[in-house]
Amino acid sequence: MITKEHIIKRFVSYVTVDTESDPNSNTTPSTEKQWDLAHKLVEELKSIGLHDVTIDDNAYIMATLPSNVQHDVPTIGFVSHFDTTPDFTGANVNPQIIENYDGKDIVLNSEEEIILSPDYFEDLLLYKGQTLITTDGTTLLGADDKAGITEIVSAMEYLINHPEIKHGPIRIGFTPDEEIGRGAHKFDVEKFGADWAYTMDGSQIGELEYENFNAAGAKVKIQGKIVHPGYAKGKMVNSMYIANEFINALPRLETPEHTEGYQGFFHLYSMDGKVDETELQYIIRDHDKDQFEARKAFMQKLTQDINSQYGREVISIEINDQYFNMKEKVVPVMHIIDIAEEAMKQLHIEPLIKPIRGGTDGSQLSYMGLPCPNIFAGGHNFHGRYEYVPVESMQRATEVICKIAELTALKAE
C-alpha cells in the first residue's frame, strides 16, 4: 500500500492551501481561493493517469478510472469536498507531524499554552504508537475533508500502478462549498454517471454511515423599539430580552452538548443583538422525519405565542430545509453497504455502523438519484484548533476504497 510518507506529503500539500468557504457569498465556489486547490487537483489527477478529468465553471471536479475487466461492472463513485469550514480559520495552516505518539499531552502551541490532551479528547489513546498530524493550535487542520481527497487520489494512483487488482469503472468527484451546505447543489449526477457512490467524509476508523439528520436552518428576527433610556418607561422595547424569552422557551436539554446517537436538537449558533433588533440563527436536526417536522412546528408556534403575548408581531421566523435523512434512499440498495462492510472486514477493520450526527454531500446526492453512504476519512475534532488525523487511518481508508472497487467487480462476475 502507499507509504505513510507519500500520504503525508499529499495531505500536507492540500491542507496548506486555504479553501475556506463563505456562507454570505452568492457565487460558486463561494470563495475565489477554492480555485487554487481545485486547479491543483485537476493537474494531479491528470498526472497520475486518470481519464476524462474535467472541472466546470463552478469548480466541480470529475474524473474516471476505466474498468480493467471484460465483464460488465456497475460504475461506482467516490466523493469528497475541498473547502473548509468558515467556523474557524483555515489560513496559514502549519501541520505538525507527531511520530510514534506516546499517549501523552501534545503541546500544539507553547506560547499560547494550547494543548491537545487525551484527558479531554479520549480518542487520542486509540492511536498510541501511530503517526498523528495536528494543527499548531492557531488554525484548523482541514482533514475535513482533505483527508478524504488524499485517500481517493491515493487509491486511484495505487489501482493504476497495480493493474493486477481487478475493478470496474470508477468515477471520482470533488466539490466546493460542502461546509456551507451547498456541496451538492450544482453536482451533475447525470454527468457523473455512477450507479452509487461513497463520500469519504467520516471520522474514526471503521465508520460506515447511511443514516443522517434531517436538517433545517432557522433565522429568528426580533424587533424592538429604542428610545433614550432616561425617557424609556412605557416606550422602550428591548429586543434582546424578547430574544432571551425565545431562547429559554426551547427545551434546554435538547441541544448538541446534551444529546447523542439518534437524539435531535435545536442549536443556537449565532446571535447578534441590539435594543431595536436582535437576530438569532439556529440549526434544527432530527433523524426521525416526524420529530423533525415537530421541531419546526414548535418553533413556529413559539413565535406565534410570543407575538400574541405582546399583541403585535415582535418576532418573525424563517425556516428552510437543508437536507434529509439518506436512509430512505439507501435502504432499497443495501448491497452497497454490504460491500463496504465486507471490504472493511476483509481488511481486519471493525465496521462501526452508526448514524451521522450531521450531514455530508451524500445526504443531498442520495435524494438527487445517487445513493451515497459515508465512509471514515480518519480525522477527529473537526472545525477547530484541536483537529488531528492519524496517518494510519488515512492509509486504511485508502485500502478500503481499493477493496470496495475489487469486491464490486468480483460480485459482478
Buried (B, 14 or more C-beta within 10 A) or exposed (E): BBEBEBBBEBBBBBBBBBBBBBEEBEEBBBBEBBBBBBEBBBEBBEEBBBEEBEBEEBBBBBBBBEBBBEEEBBBBBBBBBBBBBBEBBBEEBBBBEBEEBEEEEBBBBEEEEBBBEBEEBEEBEEBEEBBBBBBBBBBBBBBBBBBBBBBBBBBBBBBBEEEEBBBBBBBBBBBBBBBBBBBBBBBBBEEBBBBBBBBBBBBBBBBBBBBBBBBBBBBBBBBBBBBEEEEBEEEBBBBBEBBBBBBEEBEEEBEBEEBEEBBBBBBBEEBEBEBBBBBBBBBBBBBBEEEBEEBBEBBEEBBEEBBEEEEEEBBEBEBEEBBBBBBEBBEEBEEBBEBBBBBBEEEEBEBBBBBBBBBBBBBBBBBBEBBBBBBBBBBBBBBEBBBBBBBBBBBBBBBBBBBBBBBBBBEEE
